[in-house]
């Protein structure tokens, strides 16, 4: 094996380990900040915050690329926890809309702060090239996982 190839494999292995460590640190940071929330629920909160107004379950499902039934279950649990509020849909009694509550917004701010702190600590030891390579590896891994999930739906 050539020296350059060996370096490339070593670098990729280091970045993969960094990715694993980052995921572990993020989980720990969220637990330590007493932010016991599942990642998929964070995605729902992010989608609602991004919309800035109430959304139907269909809207949330489309925004998060999840099935409507899955979103409905998550929203019910999140509503019980006070993170979101269910509202009747103005055009149909059978449908509902969902909006993020102040408690949900507050939790989202804490999560973003924990993520920002984590990213600063993770990237502090990397130069610009290292950060770009790390993000490339993460993006590649995310693409693989997205395809795997789509195949199992």
C-alpha positions as a printed Julia matrix, in Angstrom:
153×3 Matrix{Float64}:
   0.0    0.0    0.0
   1.3    3.42  -0.86
   2.04   6.0    1.78
  -0.65   8.37   0.47
  -3.31   5.61   0.47
  -2.33   4.6    4.01
  -2.6    8.23   5.13
  -6.03   8.53   3.48
  -7.33   5.4    5.22
  -5.9    6.53   8.54
  -7.43   9.98   8.12
 -10.82   8.52   7.2
 -10.67   6.18  10.21
  -9.82   9.14  12.45
 -12.73  11.13  11.09
 -15.09   8.17  11.47
 -14.01   7.84  15.1
 -14.53  11.57  15.53
 -18.06  11.16  14.17
 -18.8    8.37  16.65
 -17.34  10.42  19.5
 -19.4   13.43  18.43
 -22.64  11.46  18.52
 -21.75  10.1   21.95
 -20.82  13.53  23.27
 -24.05  15.05  21.92
 -26.16  12.38  23.6
 -24.27  12.9   26.84
 -24.53  16.71  26.56
 -28.29  16.53  26.06
 -28.66  14.16  29.04
 -26.42  16.31  31.22
 -28.44  19.38  30.3
 -31.53  17.41  31.4
 -32.85  17.48  27.85
 -34.26  13.98  27.72
 -35.81  14.01  24.27
 -35.54  11.63  21.38
 -33.72  12.93  18.28
 -36.75  12.4   16.04
 -38.79  14.66  18.31
 -36.11  17.32  18.05
 -36.56  17.13  14.28
 -40.31  17.75  14.69
 -39.65  20.76  16.94
 -37.15  22.11  14.4
 -39.67  21.67  11.57
 -42.38  23.5   13.53
 -40.02  26.3   14.51
 -38.86  26.69  10.92
 -42.45  26.97   9.67
 -43.23  29.61  12.27
 -46.94  28.82  12.2
 -49.21  25.85  12.94
 -48.74  22.89  10.62
 -50.85  19.86   9.79
 -49.56  16.36  10.42
 -49.16  16.04   6.65
 -46.96  19.17   6.61
 -44.8   17.87   9.45
 -44.53  14.42   7.84
 -43.39  16.02   4.58
 -40.91  18.34   6.33
 -39.38  15.51   8.38
 -39.68  12.77   5.74
 -41.56  10.56   8.18
 -44.88   8.74   7.83
 -47.94  10.66   9.0
 -48.82   7.92  11.51
 -45.36   8.12  13.03
 -45.66  11.9   13.29
 -49.13  11.56  14.88
 -47.72   9.31  17.63
 -44.8   11.65  18.27
 -47.05  14.71  18.35
 -49.38  13.04  20.86
 -46.49  12.31  23.22
 -45.01  15.76  22.68
 -48.4   17.32  23.39
 -48.65  15.38  26.67
 -45.2   16.73  27.59
 -46.34  20.28  26.77
 -43.87  20.76  23.91
 -46.54  21.25  21.24
 -50.21  22.15  21.18
 -52.84  20.51  19.01
 -55.36  22.87  17.45
 -58.43  22.21  15.33
 -57.85  22.8   11.64
 -59.88  25.77  10.51
 -61.22  24.05   7.37
 -61.99  20.58   8.73
 -63.14  19.19  12.06
 -61.39  15.85  11.41
 -57.95  17.39  10.92
 -55.75  19.22  13.39
 -52.81  21.53  13.27
 -49.86  21.55  15.6
 -47.86  24.46  16.95
 -44.8   24.62  19.14
 -45.39  25.9   22.69
 -43.17  28.23  24.7
 -41.92  25.17  26.58
 -41.02  23.56  23.23
 -39.29  26.75  22.04
 -37.33  26.95  25.29
 -36.25  23.32  24.98
 -35.2   23.9   21.39
 -33.06  26.88  22.45
 -31.35  24.7   25.08
 -30.76  21.94  22.54
 -29.27  24.39  20.05
 -26.99  25.81  22.76
 -25.83  22.29  23.71
 -25.22  21.47  20.03
 -23.28  24.71  19.5
 -21.1   24.01  22.52
 -20.5   20.49  21.27
 -19.56  21.64  17.77
 -17.13  24.19  19.13
 -15.42  21.54  21.25
 -15.35  19.0   18.39
 -14.05  21.38  15.75
 -11.57  23.2   18.01
  -8.84  20.7   17.16
  -9.44  20.73  13.41
  -8.18  23.12  10.79
 -10.5   24.31   8.01
  -9.59  21.36   5.81
 -10.32  18.95   8.66
 -13.75  20.5    9.3
 -14.62  20.26   5.6
 -13.52  16.63   5.47
 -15.46  15.82   8.66
 -18.61  17.37   7.19
 -18.06  15.44   3.95
 -17.84  12.15   5.87
 -20.93  13.03   7.93
 -22.85  13.95   4.77
 -21.83  10.73   3.07
 -22.91   8.71   6.1
 -26.21  10.59   6.28
 -26.88   9.8    2.61
 -26.25   6.1    3.24
 -28.56   6.09   6.27
 -31.27   7.98   4.38
 -31.22   5.41   1.59
 -31.28   2.54   4.11
 -34.31   4.06   5.85
 -36.14   4.62   2.56
 -35.58   0.98   1.6
 -37.14  -0.24   4.85
 -40.31   1.87   4.63
